[in-house]
Amino acid sequence: MSLIVRGVGKQYGTRRAVRDVSFELDAGMVGLVGPNGAGKTTLMRMVASLLPVSTGSIQWNGIDVGRHGSQLREVLGYLPQDFGVYPELSARRFLLYMAAMKRLPNDRAGRRVDELLELVNLTPDAGRKLRTFSGGMKQRVGIAQALLNDPEILIVDEPTAGLDPEERVRFRTLLSTLTDARLIILSTHIIGDVEAVASRLLVMKDGQVLADTTPEGLVRSAVGRVWTMTCDPQTATRLQAGFPVSALVSHGSSVTLRMVAVERPSPSAAAAEPNLEDAYLLAVQMKSAPVHIH
C-alpha cells in the first residue's frame, strides 16, 4: 500500500493554494496539521481525486490518481469537512442509502450497516432521525458512511471541529481502532487531535509542507526553544506581541506565560520541556528574527 505525492501544486488564478508538495505514505495514521487556510483541504481533495492537480502527480499503488481516479475511489473512504446528512432519515436508513450510492449489493449492505453502527456505538440510536443527533453523533455517522466499502485509504478532514471535548476524545479513540491494514489521513488544525493517535505528522502552512516527521521528532526540534516566565500584565502584553505564546495563566497582579523562541526571550525566562503543542507552534508561527524584551 503506497501513496506517492510528487511536486503537487494547485493554483486558482494568481493564488497558489498548494505549492510543490511531496511525500510518500503507507499504512498507518498520519496527521496533516496546520492552521486554517494552510491548504490542507485542497491537498486532501486532490488526493481523493475530487480536484485536479495544477502541477505534479499523485499515485496510489502505482495508479495515477489524476487519470484513473475511479480506481482510487473504489478503495477510498472520505469524510469531508462539510459532511451533511439528511435530517429526516434515521441513521440506519441514511447509511443504507449511502451503501446504495456506493453500489454495495443489497444482501451485503444491511449486514455492513449493522456492523458499522455497532462499531461507532450507534446501534441503540439507529432508528432515530438524524436531526435529533448531536454534532459528535453525526460525525460518527459520517465515519460509518466512509467505512461502508471497507476502504484501504481513509481521509477525514477536520472531523472534530465544533465538537465538545468529550466527543472529540470519543472520535479520536474511534479513529485509532481503524488503522489495521489501511492508511488514515487525519487533517486538522487542532494538534491535540493527532497527538495520541498519529505515528507521523505533515505540518502545512501557506500551501507548503514545513515538516514531515513524527510527533517525537517534532517535539525534539523544540528542545531549548520553550520558555516560561511570570511577569506583570504590561510585560506579558509586550511578550505576546513579540513571541508565539502556547499558554497563559493570569494570577491577578501577575501573568505566567509559556512561549516559544529560538533564544531566551528575557533574562527572567526559564527553559521548559517542550510538548507537541509548543513544537507545532514553533513550526508554524515563529518569526524569522526574535524580538528580545528586557
TORKOL-4160 file (C-alpha; in steps of 0.2 Angstrom, whole numbers, padded with zeros to 4 digits, m for minus):
294
<pt num="1" X="0000" Y="0000" Z="0000"/>
<pt num="2" X="0008" Y="0016" Z="m0006"/>
<pt num="3" X="0003" Y="0034" Z="m0008"/>
<pt num="4" X="0016" Y="0045" Z="m0018"/>
<pt num="5" X="0013" Y="0063" Z="m0020"/>
<pt num="6" X="0026" Y="0072" Z="m0031"/>
<pt num="7" X="0028" Y="0090" Z="m0033"/>
<pt num="8" X="0009" Y="0093" Z="m0032"/>
<pt num="9" X="0003" Y="0111" Z="m0033"/>
<pt num="10" X="m0014" Y="0119" Z="m0035"/>
<pt num="11" X="m0017" Y="0137" Z="m0042"/>
<pt num="12" X="m0033" Y="0147" Z="m0043"/>
<pt num="13" X="m0029" Y="0162" Z="m0055"/>
<pt num="14" X="m0014" Y="0170" Z="m0047"/>
<pt num="15" X="m0016" Y="0162" Z="m0030"/>
<pt num="16" X="m0006" Y="0146" Z="m0026"/>
<pt num="17" X="m0016" Y="0136" Z="m0013"/>
<pt num="18" X="m0004" Y="0121" Z="m0013"/>
<pt num="19" X="0015" Y="0123" Z="m0018"/>
<pt num="20" X="0026" Y="0109" Z="m0023"/>
<pt num="21" X="0021" Y="0096" Z="m0010"/>
<pt num="22" X="0029" Y="0079" Z="m0010"/>
<pt num="23" X="0028" Y="0064" Z="0002"/>
<pt num="24" X="0026" Y="0045" Z="0002"/>
<pt num="25" X="0014" Y="0037" Z="0014"/>
<pt num="26" X="0010" Y="0019" Z="0018"/>
<pt num="27" X="m0002" Y="0010" Z="0031"/>
<pt num="28" X="m0005" Y="0019" Z="0047"/>
<pt num="29" X="m0012" Y="0035" Z="0055"/>
<pt num="30" X="m0004" Y="0051" Z="0048"/>
<pt num="31" X="m0009" Y="0068" Z="0055"/>
<pt num="32" X="m0009" Y="0083" Z="0042"/>
<pt num="33" X="m0009" Y="0098" Z="0053"/>
<pt num="34" X="m0008" Y="0116" Z="0050"/>
<pt num="35" X="m0018" Y="0132" Z="0053"/>
<pt num="36" X="m0034" Y="0136" Z="0044"/>
<pt num="37" X="m0031" Y="0141" Z="0026"/>
<pt num="38" X="m0014" Y="0131" Z="0025"/>
<pt num="39" X="m0020" Y="0121" Z="0010"/>
<pt num="40" X="m0025" Y="0105" Z="0019"/>
<pt num="41" X="m0042" Y="0103" Z="0012"/>
<pt num="42" X="m0036" Y="0107" Z="m0006"/>
<pt num="43" X="m0022" Y="0094" Z="m0004"/>
<pt num="44" X="m0034" Y="0081" Z="0003"/>
<pt num="45" X="m0047" Y="0084" Z="m0011"/>
<pt num="46" X="m0033" Y="0082" Z="m0024"/>
<pt num="47" X="m0028" Y="0066" Z="m0016"/>
<pt num="48" X="m0046" Y="0060" Z="m0016"/>
<pt num="49" X="m0046" Y="0063" Z="m0035"/>
<pt num="50" X="m0060" Y="0076" Z="m0032"/>
<pt num="51" X="m0050" Y="0090" Z="m0038"/>
<pt num="52" X="m0037" Y="0090" Z="m0052"/>
<pt num="53" X="m0019" Y="0095" Z="m0048"/>
<pt num="54" X="m0011" Y="0110" Z="m0057"/>
<pt num="55" X="0006" Y="0103" Z="m0056"/>
<pt num="56" X="0014" Y="0087" Z="m0051"/>
<pt num="57" X="0006" Y="0069" Z="m0049"/>
<pt num="58" X="m0002" Y="0058" Z="m0036"/>
<pt num="59" X="m0001" Y="0039" Z="m0037"/>
<pt num="60" X="m0010" Y="0026" Z="m0027"/>
<pt num="61" X="m0002" Y="0009" Z="m0028"/>
<pt num="62" X="0006" Y="0014" Z="m0044"/>
<pt num="63" X="m0010" Y="0021" Z="m0052"/>
<pt num="64" X="m0010" Y="0039" Z="m0057"/>
<pt num="65" X="m0025" Y="0046" Z="m0047"/>
<pt num="66" X="m0027" Y="0061" Z="m0060"/>
<pt num="67" X="m0030" Y="0049" Z="m0074"/>
<pt num="68" X="m0038" Y="0034" Z="m0065"/>
<pt num="69" X="m0047" Y="0042" Z="m0051"/>
<pt num="70" X="m0062" Y="0029" Z="m0052"/>
<pt num="71" X="m0050" Y="0015" Z="m0047"/>
<pt num="72" X="m0044" Y="0025" Z="m0031"/>
<pt num="73" X="m0062" Y="0029" Z="m0026"/>
<pt num="74" X="m0066" Y="0011" Z="m0026"/>
<pt num="75" X="m0055" Y="0009" Z="m0011"/>
<pt num="76" X="m0057" Y="0026" Z="m0004"/>
<pt num="77" X="m0067" Y="0032" Z="0012"/>
<pt num="78" X="m0069" Y="0051" Z="0014"/>
<pt num="79" X="m0076" Y="0061" Z="0027"/>
<pt num="80" X="m0076" Y="0080" Z="0021"/>
<pt num="81" X="m0076" Y="0095" Z="0032"/>
<pt num="82" X="m0093" Y="0100" Z="0027"/>
<pt num="83" X="m0101" Y="0082" Z="0028"/>
<pt num="84" X="m0120" Y="0084" Z="0028"/>
<pt num="85" X="m0134" Y="0072" Z="0032"/>
<pt num="86" X="m0152" Y="0070" Z="0028"/>
<pt num="87" X="m0161" Y="0076" Z="0044"/>
<pt num="88" X="m0177" Y="0067" Z="0042"/>
<pt num="89" X="m0169" Y="0050" Z="0039"/>
<pt num="90" X="m0164" Y="0038" Z="0053"/>
<pt num="91" X="m0146" Y="0034" Z="0055"/>
<pt num="92" X="m0149" Y="0016" Z="0048"/>
<pt num="93" X="m0159" Y="0022" Z="0033"/>
<pt num="94" X="m0146" Y="0036" Z="0029"/>
<pt num="95" X="m0132" Y="0023" Z="0029"/>
<pt num="96" X="m0142" Y="0011" Z="0018"/>
<pt num="97" X="m0145" Y="0025" Z="0006"/>
<pt num="98" X="m0126" Y="0029" Z="0006"/>
<pt num="99" X="m0122" Y="0010" Z="0003"/>
<pt num="100" X="m0134" Y="0010" Z="m0012"/>
<pt num="101" X="m0125" Y="0026" Z="m0019"/>
<pt num="102" X="m0108" Y="0016" Z="m0017"/>
<pt num="103" X="m0116" Y="0001" Z="m0026"/>
<pt num="104" X="m0115" Y="m0011" Z="m0012"/>
<pt num="105" X="m0125" Y="m0027" Z="m0015"/>
<pt num="106" X="m0142" Y="m0027" Z="m0006"/>
<pt num="107" X="m0138" Y="m0043" Z="0003"/>
<pt num="108" X="m0121" Y="m0036" Z="0009"/>
<pt num="109" X="m0127" Y="m0018" Z="0013"/>
<pt num="110" X="m0138" Y="m0022" Z="0028"/>
<pt num="111" X="m0125" Y="m0033" Z="0036"/>
<pt num="112" X="m0112" Y="m0019" Z="0033"/>
<pt num="113" X="m0123" Y="m0005" Z="0040"/>
<pt num="114" X="m0127" Y="m0015" Z="0056"/>
<pt num="115" X="m0108" Y="m0019" Z="0058"/>
<pt num="116" X="m0104" Y="m0001" Z="0057"/>
<pt num="117" X="m0117" Y="0005" Z="0068"/>
<pt num="118" X="m0110" Y="m0006" Z="0081"/>
<pt num="119" X="m0093" Y="0000" Z="0078"/>
<pt num="120" X="m0097" Y="0018" Z="0080"/>
<pt num="121" X="m0108" Y="0014" Z="0095"/>
<pt num="122" X="m0124" Y="0020" Z="0087"/>
<pt num="123" X="m0134" Y="0004" Z="0087"/>
<pt num="124" X="m0146" Y="0010" Z="0101"/>
<pt num="125" X="m0149" Y="0026" Z="0091"/>
<pt num="126" X="m0150" Y="0018" Z="0074"/>
<pt num="127" X="m0169" Y="0022" Z="0072"/>
<pt num="128" X="m0168" Y="0040" Z="0077"/>
<pt num="129" X="m0169" Y="0054" Z="0065"/>
<pt num="130" X="m0153" Y="0062" Z="0061"/>
<pt num="131" X="m0159" Y="0079" Z="0066"/>
<pt num="132" X="m0160" Y="0073" Z="0084"/>
<pt num="133" X="m0141" Y="0069" Z="0084"/>
<pt num="134" X="m0128" Y="0079" Z="0092"/>
<pt num="135" X="m0113" Y="0085" Z="0082"/>
<pt num="136" X="m0102" Y="0071" Z="0088"/>
<pt num="137" X="m0115" Y="0058" Z="0084"/>
<pt num="138" X="m0117" Y="0065" Z="0066"/>
<pt num="139" X="m0098" Y="0064" Z="0064"/>
<pt num="140" X="m0099" Y="0045" Z="0070"/>
<pt num="141" X="m0112" Y="0043" Z="0056"/>
<pt num="142" X="m0100" Y="0051" Z="0044"/>
<pt num="143" X="m0086" Y="0040" Z="0048"/>
<pt num="144" X="m0098" Y="0025" Z="0046"/>
<pt num="145" X="m0103" Y="0030" Z="0029"/>
<pt num="146" X="m0084" Y="0032" Z="0025"/>
<pt num="147" X="m0081" Y="0015" Z="0030"/>
<pt num="148" X="m0095" Y="0006" Z="0020"/>
<pt num="149" X="m0083" Y="0000" Z="0007"/>
<pt num="150" X="m0070" Y="m0006" Z="0019"/>
<pt num="151" X="m0058" Y="0007" Z="0012"/>
<pt num="152" X="m0039" Y="0005" Z="0010"/>
<pt num="153" X="m0037" Y="0024" Z="0012"/>
<pt num="154" X="m0047" Y="0034" Z="0023"/>
<pt num="155" X="m0047" Y="0053" Z="0023"/>
<pt num="156" X="m0055" Y="0063" Z="0037"/>
<pt num="157" X="m0055" Y="0082" Z="0036"/>
<pt num="158" X="m0057" Y="0092" Z="0052"/>
<pt num="159" X="m0068" Y="0079" Z="0060"/>
<pt num="160" X="m0068" Y="0087" Z="0077"/>
<pt num="161" X="m0072" Y="0105" Z="0073"/>
<pt num="162" X="m0086" Y="0111" Z="0084"/>
<pt num="163" X="m0087" Y="0096" Z="0095"/>
<pt num="164" X="m0086" Y="0097" Z="0114"/>
<pt num="165" X="m0070" Y="0089" Z="0122"/>
<pt num="166" X="m0079" Y="0073" Z="0127"/>
<pt num="167" X="m0085" Y="0070" Z="0109"/>
<pt num="168" X="m0068" Y="0074" Z="0102"/>
<pt num="169" X="m0059" Y="0061" Z="0113"/>
<pt num="170" X="m0073" Y="0048" Z="0108"/>
<pt num="171" X="m0070" Y="0052" Z="0090"/>
<pt num="172" X="m0051" Y="0051" Z="0091"/>
<pt num="173" X="m0052" Y="0034" Z="0100"/>
<pt num="174" X="m0063" Y="0028" Z="0087"/>
<pt num="175" X="m0051" Y="0033" Z="0073"/>
<pt num="176" X="m0037" Y="0024" Z="0082"/>
<pt num="177" X="m0046" Y="0007" Z="0081"/>
<pt num="178" X="m0046" Y="0008" Z="0062"/>
<pt num="179" X="m0028" Y="0008" Z="0057"/>
<pt num="180" X="m0026" Y="m0010" Z="0054"/>
<pt num="181" X="m0021" Y="m0013" Z="0035"/>
<pt num="182" X="m0026" Y="0004" Z="0029"/>
<pt num="183" X="m0019" Y="0022" Z="0028"/>
<pt num="184" X="m0029" Y="0035" Z="0038"/>
<pt num="185" X="m0025" Y="0054" Z="0034"/>
<pt num="186" X="m0032" Y="0065" Z="0048"/>
<pt num="187" X="m0032" Y="0083" Z="0043"/>
<pt num="188" X="m0034" Y="0096" Z="0057"/>
<pt num="189" X="m0029" Y="0112" Z="0064"/>
<pt num="190" X="m0030" Y="0105" Z="0082"/>
<pt num="191" X="m0014" Y="0097" Z="0086"/>
<pt num="192" X="m0022" Y="0088" Z="0101"/>
<pt num="193" X="m0032" Y="0078" Z="0089"/>
<pt num="194" X="m0016" Y="0069" Z="0082"/>
<pt num="195" X="m0005" Y="0069" Z="0097"/>
<pt num="196" X="m0011" Y="0052" Z="0104"/>
<pt num="197" X="m0015" Y="0043" Z="0088"/>
<pt num="198" X="m0004" Y="0048" Z="0073"/>
<pt num="199" X="0013" Y="0040" Z="0071"/>
<pt num="200" X="0018" Y="0053" Z="0058"/>
<pt num="201" X="0015" Y="0071" Z="0055"/>
<pt num="202" X="0015" Y="0083" Z="0040"/>
<pt num="203" X="0015" Y="0101" Z="0045"/>
<pt num="204" X="0007" Y="0113" Z="0032"/>
<pt num="205" X="0007" Y="0132" Z="0031"/>
<pt num="206" X="0004" Y="0143" Z="0016"/>
<pt num="207" X="0002" Y="0128" Z="0005"/>
<pt num="208" X="0018" Y="0121" Z="0009"/>
<pt num="209" X="0024" Y="0106" Z="0020"/>
<pt num="210" X="0035" Y="0113" Z="0033"/>
<pt num="211" X="0039" Y="0097" Z="0042"/>
<pt num="212" X="0037" Y="0078" Z="0038"/>
<pt num="213" X="0042" Y="0070" Z="0054"/>
<pt num="214" X="0035" Y="0060" Z="0069"/>
<pt num="215" X="0027" Y="0068" Z="0085"/>
<pt num="216" X="0043" Y="0064" Z="0095"/>
<pt num="217" X="0054" Y="0071" Z="0081"/>
<pt num="218" X="0043" Y="0087" Z="0081"/>
<pt num="219" X="0045" Y="0089" Z="0100"/>
<pt num="220" X="0064" Y="0086" Z="0099"/>
<pt num="221" X="0065" Y="0100" Z="0087"/>
<pt num="222" X="0058" Y="0112" Z="0100"/>
<pt num="223" X="0071" Y="0107" Z="0114"/>
<pt num="224" X="0079" Y="0123" Z="0121"/>
<pt num="225" X="0066" Y="0134" Z="0112"/>
<pt num="226" X="0052" Y="0134" Z="0125"/>
<pt num="227" X="0052" Y="0146" Z="0140"/>
<pt num="228" X="0041" Y="0151" Z="0155"/>
<pt num="229" X="0040" Y="0167" Z="0163"/>
<pt num="230" X="0030" Y="0176" Z="0177"/>
<pt num="231" X="0028" Y="0195" Z="0175"/>
<pt num="232" X="0017" Y="0209" Z="0176"/>
<pt num="233" X="0002" Y="0211" Z="0164"/>
<pt num="234" X="0011" Y="0225" Z="0154"/>
<pt num="235" X="0026" Y="0215" Z="0151"/>
<pt num="236" X="0016" Y="0200" Z="0147"/>
<pt num="237" X="0007" Y="0210" Z="0133"/>
<pt num="238" X="0023" Y="0215" Z="0126"/>
<pt num="239" X="0030" Y="0197" Z="0126"/>
<pt num="240" X="0014" Y="0191" Z="0117"/>
<pt num="241" X="0017" Y="0204" Z="0103"/>
<pt num="242" X="0035" Y="0198" Z="0101"/>
<pt num="243" X="0033" Y="0179" Z="0103"/>
<pt num="244" X="0021" Y="0164" Z="0100"/>
<pt num="245" X="0013" Y="0160" Z="0116"/>
<pt num="246" X="0007" Y="0142" Z="0119"/>
<pt num="247" X="m0001" Y="0145" Z="0136"/>
<pt num="248" X="m0006" Y="0160" Z="0148"/>
<pt num="249" X="m0012" Y="0159" Z="0166"/>
<pt num="250" X="m0017" Y="0175" Z="0175"/>
<pt num="251" X="m0014" Y="0177" Z="0193"/>
<pt num="252" X="m0022" Y="0194" Z="0196"/>
<pt num="253" X="m0007" Y="0205" Z="0198"/>
<pt num="254" X="0004" Y="0194" Z="0188"/>
<pt num="255" X="0004" Y="0183" Z="0172"/>
<pt num="256" X="0013" Y="0167" Z="0168"/>
<pt num="257" X="0017" Y="0164" Z="0150"/>
<pt num="258" X="0024" Y="0149" Z="0141"/>
<pt num="259" X="0032" Y="0155" Z="0125"/>
<pt num="260" X="0042" Y="0148" Z="0110"/>
<pt num="261" X="0058" Y="0157" Z="0105"/>
<pt num="262" X="0075" Y="0152" Z="0097"/>
<pt num="263" X="0084" Y="0162" Z="0110"/>
<pt num="264" X="0079" Y="0166" Z="0128"/>
<pt num="265" X="0066" Y="0180" Z="0126"/>
<pt num="266" X="0070" Y="0189" Z="0143"/>
<pt num="267" X="0083" Y="0186" Z="0156"/>
<pt num="268" X="0069" Y="0181" Z="0168"/>
<pt num="269" X="0063" Y="0167" Z="0157"/>
<pt num="270" X="0066" Y="0149" Z="0162"/>
<pt num="271" X="0069" Y="0135" Z="0150"/>
<pt num="272" X="0055" Y="0122" Z="0149"/>
<pt num="273" X="0052" Y="0105" Z="0142"/>
<pt num="274" X="0043" Y="0106" Z="0126"/>
<pt num="275" X="0027" Y="0097" Z="0122"/>
<pt num="276" X="0019" Y="0094" Z="0105"/>
<pt num="277" X="0008" Y="0110" Z="0106"/>
<pt num="278" X="0024" Y="0120" Z="0108"/>
<pt num="279" X="0033" Y="0111" Z="0094"/>
<pt num="280" X="0019" Y="0114" Z="0082"/>
<pt num="281" X="0018" Y="0132" Z="0087"/>
<pt num="282" X="0036" Y="0134" Z="0084"/>
<pt num="283" X="0035" Y="0126" Z="0067"/>
<pt num="284" X="0020" Y="0137" Z="0060"/>
<pt num="285" X="0022" Y="0154" Z="0069"/>
<pt num="286" X="0040" Y="0158" Z="0073"/>
<pt num="287" X="0045" Y="0175" Z="0067"/>
<pt num="288" X="0062" Y="0175" Z="0057"/>
<pt num="289" X="0070" Y="0187" Z="0069"/>
<pt num="290" X="0067" Y="0185" Z="0088"/>
<pt num="291" X="0062" Y="0200" Z="0097"/>
<pt num="292" X="0070" Y="0202" Z="0114"/>
<pt num="293" X="0061" Y="0211" Z="0129"/>
<pt num="294" X="0071" Y="0215" Z="0144"/>
